[in-house]
Amino acid sequence: MKRGYGGVAIVWKKEINENIKELIDGGNRIQAIHIQQRYKPICLINVYMPSDNKNADIKYKDTLAQIDEMIEKYNDTHEIIVCGDTNGSLYRSSTLNDKILQTFCKEKCIGNTEKCPINETFYHQNGKSKGQIDNTSDHVAVILTLNCQLKKIREKATIIAKPKWADCDHQIYKDIINKDQPNLMQKSKGIIEQDIRNLEKLLHKAGEAAIPKYRRKVKIKSKGKAIWNEQIEKASKQ
C-alpha cells in the first residue's frame, strides 16, 4: 500500500486482512481501501489536503476533484467514508480552504456539518472578540465506531504435543540417562543455567530415542484471544 502523505495512514489488524483491499484511485495525497463486510462494502478514503499557503487553492480544488471522482465511482456500490487532515474547517469561513471545503461537502452531501462543534474556545479581554483556537492540536483521536460484520482469519498456532509416556520404552530412556549423566557431571562448571540446559538436552535425547513421535509439532487454528484454550489442550494430547 502506498505511503500516507503528511502523516495520515490506514492501519488494521492482521486478522481482518481478508476483508481489506487497496484501492489505487487518487493521487499521492490520498489513500483508500475497500472493506468487505456482510452487506454493502465500505470505501474508506483517507486524505491529506494542501495547507492554506499561496496558490494552495488550486491544489486544494484538485485534490477535492480526485475525491469527487472516487465518490462518483463507488457511490452505488459502497458506503463511503472520507477522513484525514482536511486543512480546512466545516464551521469557520476565515480562509479560502474553509469555503471551498464547505461548498464541496454541501454539494456532495458529505457528513452532517450541523454536528460540528461551534463553541468558542477563546474570548478576548476586551469582551468583544472571540473565536476558536485552531492553530494547535492535542492529537486526540476523532473516533468513528461502525457496526460491521467482517470475516476474521484465525491464525494457526504451532504447539509441541505432550510426550506419550504410555508408549515410552522405559529401559531405553533409563539407559541413555545413566550412560550420559556422568559426563554431564564432569563437564559442569558450576554455572546453574548452563547445567540446566545440558540436563534438558539429555532428557530430550532420551525422549527422542524412547518415545514415538517425541516433541511432535501440531498446527491448530487459534480460538479467541486466549493463549491456551481447549483446542490447544486437546491437540497437545494427541
Contacts in CASP RR format, 6 or more apart in sequence:
PFRMAT RR
TARGET T0000
AUTHOR 0000-0000-0000
METHOD contacts of the structure
MODEL  1
MKRGYGGVAIVWKKEINENIKELIDGGNRIQAIHIQQRYKPICLINVYMP
SDNKNADIKYKDTLAQIDEMIEKYNDTHEIIVCGDTNGSLYRSSTLNDKI
LQTFCKEKCIGNTEKCPINETFYHQNGKSKGQIDNTSDHVAVILTLNCQL
KKIREKATIIAKPKWADCDHQIYKDIINKDQPNLMQKSKGIIEQDIRNLE
KLLHKAGEAAIPKYRRKVKIKSKGKAIWNEQIEKASKQ
1 10 0 8 1.000
1 22 0 8 1.000
1 31 0 8 1.000
1 33 0 8 1.000
2 22 0 8 1.000
2 28 0 8 1.000
2 31 0 8 1.000
4 31 0 8 1.000
4 46 0 8 1.000
4 48 0 8 1.000
5 28 0 8 1.000
5 29 0 8 1.000
5 30 0 8 1.000
5 31 0 8 1.000
5 48 0 8 1.000
6 48 0 8 1.000
6 85 0 8 1.000
7 48 0 8 1.000
7 85 0 8 1.000
8 31 0 8 1.000
8 46 0 8 1.000
8 47 0 8 1.000
8 48 0 8 1.000
8 84 0 8 1.000
8 85 0 8 1.000
9 31 0 8 1.000
9 46 0 8 1.000
10 31 0 8 1.000
10 33 0 8 1.000
10 44 0 8 1.000
10 46 0 8 1.000
12 20 0 8 1.000
14 153 0 8 1.000
14 155 0 8 1.000
15 152 0 8 1.000
15 153 0 8 1.000
15 154 0 8 1.000
15 155 0 8 1.000
16 150 0 8 1.000
16 151 0 8 1.000
16 152 0 8 1.000
16 153 0 8 1.000
17 153 0 8 1.000
18 36 0 8 1.000
18 151 0 8 1.000
18 153 0 8 1.000
19 35 0 8 1.000
19 36 0 8 1.000
19 37 0 8 1.000
19 150 0 8 1.000
19 151 0 8 1.000
20 33 0 8 1.000
20 34 0 8 1.000
20 35 0 8 1.000
20 36 0 8 1.000
21 33 0 8 1.000
21 34 0 8 1.000
21 36 0 8 1.000
22 32 0 8 1.000
22 33 0 8 1.000
22 34 0 8 1.000
23 32 0 8 1.000
23 33 0 8 1.000
23 34 0 8 1.000
23 43 0 8 1.000
23 70 0 8 1.000
25 32 0 8 1.000
25 66 0 8 1.000
25 69 0 8 1.000
25 70 0 8 1.000
25 73 0 8 1.000
26 32 0 8 1.000
26 66 0 8 1.000
26 69 0 8 1.000
26 70 0 8 1.000
27 63 0 8 1.000
27 66 0 8 1.000
29 47 0 8 1.000
29 48 0 8 1.000
29 49 0 8 1.000
29 50 0 8 1.000
29 63 0 8 1.000
29 66 0 8 1.000
30 45 0 8 1.000
30 46 0 8 1.000
30 47 0 8 1.000
30 63 0 8 1.000
30 66 0 8 1.000
30 67 0 8 1.000
30 70 0 8 1.000
31 45 0 8 1.000
31 46 0 8 1.000
31 47 0 8 1.000
32 43 0 8 1.000
32 44 0 8 1.000
32 45 0 8 1.000
32 46 0 8 1.000
32 70 0 8 1.000
33 43 0 8 1.000
33 44 0 8 1.000
34 41 0 8 1.000
34 42 0 8 1.000
34 43 0 8 1.000
34 78 0 8 1.000
35 41 0 8 1.000
35 42 0 8 1.000
35 43 0 8 1.000
35 44 0 8 1.000
35 148 0 8 1.000
35 150 0 8 1.000
36 150 0 8 1.000
36 151 0 8 1.000
37 148 0 8 1.000
37 149 0 8 1.000
37 150 0 8 1.000
38 148 0 8 1.000
38 149 0 8 1.000
39 149 0 8 1.000
40 77 0 8 1.000
40 78 0 8 1.000
40 79 0 8 1.000
41 77 0 8 1.000
41 78 0 8 1.000
41 79 0 8 1.000
42 78 0 8 1.000
42 79 0 8 1.000
42 80 0 8 1.000
42 81 0 8 1.000
42 146 0 8 1.000
42 148 0 8 1.000
43 70 0 8 1.000
43 74 0 8 1.000
43 78 0 8 1.000
43 79 0 8 1.000
43 80 0 8 1.000
43 81 0 8 1.000
44 81 0 8 1.000
44 83 0 8 1.000
45 67 0 8 1.000
45 70 0 8 1.000
45 80 0 8 1.000
45 81 0 8 1.000
45 82 0 8 1.000
45 83 0 8 1.000
46 83 0 8 1.000
46 84 0 8 1.000
47 63 0 8 1.000
47 67 0 8 1.000
47 82 0 8 1.000
47 83 0 8 1.000
47 84 0 8 1.000
47 85 0 8 1.000
47 86 0 8 1.000
48 84 0 8 1.000
48 85 0 8 1.000
48 87 0 8 1.000
49 60 0 8 1.000
49 63 0 8 1.000
49 64 0 8 1.000
49 85 0 8 1.000
49 86 0 8 1.000
49 87 0 8 1.000
49 88 0 8 1.000
49 97 0 8 1.000
49 101 0 8 1.000
50 56 0 8 1.000
50 59 0 8 1.000
50 60 0 8 1.000
50 63 0 8 1.000
50 87 0 8 1.000
50 97 0 8 1.000
51 87 0 8 1.000
51 97 0 8 1.000
52 87 0 8 1.000
52 88 0 8 1.000
52 95 0 8 1.000
52 96 0 8 1.000
52 97 0 8 1.000
56 97 0 8 1.000
57 96 0 8 1.000
57 97 0 8 1.000
57 100 0 8 1.000
60 87 0 8 1.000
60 96 0 8 1.000
60 97 0 8 1.000
60 100 0 8 1.000
60 101 0 8 1.000
61 100 0 8 1.000
64 100 0 8 1.000
64 101 0 8 1.000
64 104 0 8 1.000
67 82 0 8 1.000
68 104 0 8 1.000
68 108 0 8 1.000
70 80 0 8 1.000
71 80 0 8 1.000
71 82 0 8 1.000
71 108 0 8 1.000
71 110 0 8 1.000
74 80 0 8 1.000
81 144 0 8 1.000
82 110 0 8 1.000
83 142 0 8 1.000
83 144 0 8 1.000
86 97 0 8 1.000
86 101 0 8 1.000
87 97 0 8 1.000
88 95 0 8 1.000
88 97 0 8 1.000
88 98 0 8 1.000
88 101 0 8 1.000
89 95 0 8 1.000
89 98 0 8 1.000
89 101 0 8 1.000
89 102 0 8 1.000
89 134 0 8 1.000
90 101 0 8 1.000
90 102 0 8 1.000
90 105 0 8 1.000
90 113 0 8 1.000
90 116 0 8 1.000
91 113 0 8 1.000
91 116 0 8 1.000
91 117 0 8 1.000
91 118 0 8 1.000
91 132 0 8 1.000
92 98 0 8 1.000
92 132 0 8 1.000
92 134 0 8 1.000
93 99 0 8 1.000
93 102 0 8 1.000
102 113 0 8 1.000
104 110 0 8 1.000
105 111 0 8 1.000
105 113 0 8 1.000
106 113 0 8 1.000
119 132 0 8 1.000
120 130 0 8 1.000
120 131 0 8 1.000
120 132 0 8 1.000
121 131 0 8 1.000
121 132 0 8 1.000
121 133 0 8 1.000
122 130 0 8 1.000
122 131 0 8 1.000
122 132 0 8 1.000
122 133 0 8 1.000
123 129 0 8 1.000
123 130 0 8 1.000
123 131 0 8 1.000
124 130 0 8 1.000
154 221 0 8 1.000
154 222 0 8 1.000
154 223 0 8 1.000
155 221 0 8 1.000
155 222 0 8 1.000
156 219 0 8 1.000
156 220 0 8 1.000
156 221 0 8 1.000
156 222 0 8 1.000
157 219 0 8 1.000
157 220 0 8 1.000
157 221 0 8 1.000
157 222 0 8 1.000
157 232 0 8 1.000
158 217 0 8 1.000
158 218 0 8 1.000
158 219 0 8 1.000
159 217 0 8 1.000
159 218 0 8 1.000
159 220 0 8 1.000
159 232 0 8 1.000
159 235 0 8 1.000
159 236 0 8 1.000
160 215 0 8 1.000
160 216 0 8 1.000
160 217 0 8 1.000
160 218 0 8 1.000
160 236 0 8 1.000
161 213 0 8 1.000
161 215 0 8 1.000
161 216 0 8 1.000
161 217 0 8 1.000
161 218 0 8 1.000
161 235 0 8 1.000
161 236 0 8 1.000
161 237 0 8 1.000
161 238 0 8 1.000
162 236 0 8 1.000
162 237 0 8 1.000
163 207 0 8 1.000
163 211 0 8 1.000
163 214 0 8 1.000
163 215 0 8 1.000
164 211 0 8 1.000
164 212 0 8 1.000
164 213 0 8 1.000
165 211 0 8 1.000
167 211 0 8 1.000
167 212 0 8 1.000
168 207 0 8 1.000
168 210 0 8 1.000
168 211 0 8 1.000
169 210 0 8 1.000
169 211 0 8 1.000
170 210 0 8 1.000
172 206 0 8 1.000
172 209 0 8 1.000
172 210 0 8 1.000
173 206 0 8 1.000
173 207 0 8 1.000
173 209 0 8 1.000
173 210 0 8 1.000
173 211 0 8 1.000
176 202 0 8 1.000
176 205 0 8 1.000
176 206 0 8 1.000
176 207 0 8 1.000
176 209 0 8 1.000
176 210 0 8 1.000
177 202 0 8 1.000
177 203 0 8 1.000
177 206 0 8 1.000
180 202 0 8 1.000
180 205 0 8 1.000
181 202 0 8 1.000
184 195 0 8 1.000
184 198 0 8 1.000
184 199 0 8 1.000
184 202 0 8 1.000
187 198 0 8 1.000
188 194 0 8 1.000
188 195 0 8 1.000
188 198 0 8 1.000
204 214 0 8 1.000
204 215 0 8 1.000
207 214 0 8 1.000
208 214 0 8 1.000
208 215 0 8 1.000
216 238 0 8 1.000
218 235 0 8 1.000
218 236 0 8 1.000
218 238 0 8 1.000
220 231 0 8 1.000
220 232 0 8 1.000
220 235 0 8 1.000
221 231 0 8 1.000
222 229 0 8 1.000
222 231 0 8 1.000
222 232 0 8 1.000
223 229 0 8 1.000
223 230 0 8 1.000
223 231 0 8 1.000
END
